[in-house]
């Protein structure tokens, strides 16, 4: 029989240090920071939406629930499978995180009040063979316990996003099933398949995301390292977690605090798209004004939006941009992640998006909001830059930088494409990037001739 958690409080830990606690009360969610965490040299807020305050008053309500809800997968279907695997009795964030909060995105661990982090300053786990990893990946899309392989062990982790995935530890050139407080270091992402009401064909999403990561990097933008791996009949995109690093003495894995832009702005995950209630370019550019590398982070974010337009990366919503939290309330942008191109599914065919309907997750603001890829013009990028106090000259420089780099990017990335890559995928994405670049060039020439 399914059992509903009786725990109404979860303690928050960060690399073995107590941070505070999250409570479910009759009045709603409540987050309290511990005074000793605020005073600690490693102390920092969990979120820009919940900073330290004079008197250390607790946070209540939607801003708290939104932060923790964003630690979990977006997909209702995936949440239902997680609830079934772990017999949580519901899909609400608290009940799921009672079961899954030991290895979250970023640095926090969520544990019941009577439990302490164990074996934190150690690396422990069981090495896995290729067949065991293959079985783990098969189980990721079933009702079997997440991460279960043939010894019946159960990996309890929480990874946000809308895609089926699991995670493992990579250490000493081995894939390891971590135990105790040892965190995972790599995420394994499975093919998306047919997506949405129109059943858009994203069965090559692994190769698509790998190629996009190489394109983004070739444009000089930081992106999460990833590689394609095959285990028996299972193919996965293996993404190195940038919220993990080996300690200086190589004895344990350090968790790095981070949050996505939905968390930073206090939005629940269902408001990740600007059209549903923001955040958009302007709001994120404003958040980045407070970064310790504000000029660099804002320039990179603006350039990223332009490169996403070239890529037809239509899912660049607020949850796909994050910041690292540093001591003393400082923060900066993380590398990019979860970049997919829609070029292969834009067209008149079955399971495709009509070109005139393909739109960006964040609008480019001219006199009005422009979401449709085919309607966004060079002048809209310039106007958007003015509106976020970025400057038209800086925007012109970024456009020129991207235009000038594109031929090299296309040739360099094309040379990386391995044999056996899905037919036409690289040609569609790289060709689409080139055509979008040509639109910027044509607009520039018209401007010069005017």
BELTA-V546590 format. One line per field, one symbol per residue. burial: # if it has 16 or more other C-alpha atoms within 10 Angstrom, else .. Layout:
burial=???
//
This chain:
burial=........################....######..##....########.#.....###..############...#######.######.####################...##..##.###..#...##########..######....########.#########...#####.############.......###.################.#######......###########.......##################.####...#####.##.##..#..#..##############################..#.#################...###....#########...#####.#.#########.#.#.#..##.##..##..#..##..##..........##.#######.##.###..#......
//
